[in-house]
Amino acid sequence: MIKHYTKREKDWHVTPLTDDSLEMIYVCEKSEQIVTK
């Protein structure tokens, strides 16, 4: 999960900003927070 999130974040920095990528990052962050708690 964390490894996948890190990869997505890395790709996100390389690729142009899009609604899809922003939504994906947001969802990953939310799910990560839930897992952390």
N, C-alpha and C positions, 0 to 999 in steps of 0.2 A: 504494500500500500504506500508506504513512505517512499520507497524506491521509485515507484511509478509516478508519484506526485513530483518528486525531484526531477525526473526525466521530463515530465510535462512542463514544469516551470522552466527548465532549460530550453526546451523547444520554443516555449512562449517568448522568451527573450530574443530568440533568433528570428522568429517569424513576425510579420507585421501584426499589429493589434486588430483583432476582429471580435465581433460580439460572441462568436462561438468560443474562441479561446478565453475571453474574459469570463464567460459563463462557466467554462470548464475549470478554470483556476478557482473561481468562487466556490463551486461545488466541492472541489478537492479540499479547499481550505476548511469549509464547513464540516465535511466528513472527517477530516483530520482532527479538528477540535473535538468532535463528538468522541472519537476514539481515544483521544488524550484524556478527556474527562472520564 
